[in-house]
Amino acid sequence: MKHTLIISAFSYGLALFWWRGWMYQGFVGPIPLLHWVVPSDGEASYLLTEIEMFITLLVLSTFGTVLYNLLRNKNGNQRSEN
């Protein structure tokens, strides 16, 4: 539970920085998957972009954490066998 909260907070913080960079500095935005499904215009479009950034970073952070733990456990098991 603690790890889930940390990953979520980390992803949301990064998403805010990414969104501000996209909005004000011209950074690259996410793939607009929600925009293809949810009709929006004006401010709602900006909110969808922020949510997409959060979801993208949440998925990447979760995948990275799971991959890290799998590799760490695999290396730990190999060391104990030797």
N, C-alpha and C positions, 0 to 999 in steps of 0.2 A: 504494500500500500504506500509506504514511504517513497519507494522508487518511482511509482506511478505519479505521485504528486510532484516530485522533483523533475521528472521528465516533462510533465505537462507545463509546469511553471517555466522551465528552461525554454521549451518550444514557444510558449506564448511571448516571453521576453524577446526571443530572437525574431519572432514574427512581427512584433511591433517595430523593432529596428529595421527589418526588411521592408515593412510597409512604408515607413517614413522615408527610407531611401528610395523606394519605388515612386512614391508620391512626389517627393521634393527634389530628388537628385537624378532621377531617370534610371534607377537600377532595373534589372530584368525582373519581371513579375512571374507568377506561377502560371502553369497551364490552366486556362479558364474552364475547368470542368463544371463547376457550379453554375457558371454563366450560361452554359449550354442547356442546363436542366431547369434552373430557376430564373424566371423572367425578372429583370430589374432594370432600373434606370436611375441616374443621378446618384444621390448619396447611398442608396441601397447597393449600387454596383461597387462602390468603394468598400462597403461592409463585406460583400461577398468576396472581394479580393483579399481582404484581411483574414477572413475565415479560411480561404483556400491556402493562404500562406501558413496559417497555424496548422492546418491539417497536414500540409506537405511536410513541415518541420517535425510535427508529432510522429508521423509515420517514419520519417528518416531517423529520428532520434530513437524511437522504439526498435526499429530494425537494427540500428547500430548497437544498441545496448544488448539485444538478444544475441547478435553475432559475437560481440565482445565476450559475453558470458559463456557462450558455447565454445569459443576458442580457448578461453581461460580454463574452463573445465577439462577440455581435451588435453591441453598442455599439462595441467595438474595431474591428470590420470597417467600421462606418459611418464612424468617425473617419478611418480610413486611406484611405477612398474620397474623402473631401472634401478 
